Amino acid sequence: MAKDDNSGKDLTAADSSSVGHEGAPAGTAVVVRDAVANPGFPPHRPRVTDLNPSAERRAERTVYTLFYLSIVGSVFAIVAYMVFPIIPEEPDSVRLNNLFIGLGLTLALLAIGIGAVHWGKALMFDHEGVDERHPVRGSDETRERAVEIFHEANVESGIGRRTLIRNSLIGALIAFPLPAVVLFRGLGPQDTNPAALLEHTMWKKGTRLAIDPTGTPIKASDVTLGSAFHVIPEGLQDLGHGKLEEKAKAAVLLMRLKPEDINEPADKKDWSYDGIVAYSKICTHVGCPVALYEQQTHTLLCPCHQSQFDVTNQCEVIFGPAKRPLPQLPIAVDSEGYLIAQSDFTEPVGPSFWERN
Ligand code: FES
């Protein structure tokens, strides 16, 4: 039985009998006896729009003007997208494009928000109510009451009656997503089939394989058994505009296995060189770089969603969401011993989606 260390009193008895009651030992009462009484609602003060019809009309005008302003903001963003296009290699064009599209979208969103808040505070019915908690599924009466409440809300908010506000709000909500349509369209190539862009990379017959990022060409003798290299085409470093786009398509992983460990179909027998194989580094799931090589199991792992590819078997998928093997780059060795590509990839690199032309 628990005892108070100082007084020797039986604490169990004291707690159970005196909690929240007169006479509880100091420090053991857990219920506050003088809790603040529910003060209720403060006296209701009608708003100026409840008392003054001209103030009400003014508030209504303010609300629909804000919604119309939102439409103007959305249209402004679309026009800004066309008038201030992003021009490659011109940072100022990016700045202007972002500035004016941002201003338009800010105006569009802010005006809808302020208009909705003002509508609620100044024009919708101003009465306070208490909602008791109840089971999640209401009784039939409650459900009928809910329908009534919707009806009342319609009447009280005036959305059916105040047609200018309603229509301007609908217009603003329809117009607001439109800038997103043109912005997302702008992310894609403007005049080319995106699938066609992925059908070709920088690799072509005779291009040397070079170390990423230095661009140093790789000799076959540099690639020791079990090693893996991150590879780019020689000359990529010299590209000006579009270097990153080209690298995103042409990146390759180079590995050396024992030649007897590699299972090559007859038509791809000469795509490797003395156990050295090269595969696209772009995951066929959604395009992350397949950056991890497990040399004991000859497995490539994509860290994004854990797709695994078996290097000994044409990089076929052995685990994960990827749907097709990593494309192989046919390689050979030139007269100086450097590794070179025999051709471009023979299939599109990257996500399988792009195969569906
Ligand atoms: S992108 Fe590689 S597994 Fe998803």
Boltz pocket constraint, residues with backbone or C-beta under 6 A from the ligand:
constraints:
  - pocket:
      binder: B
      contacts: [[A, 283], [A, 284], [A, 285], [A, 286], [A, 287], [A, 288], [A, 302], [A, 303], [A, 304], [A, 305], [A, 306], [A, 307], [A, 320], [A, 321], [A, 322]]
      max_distance: 6.0
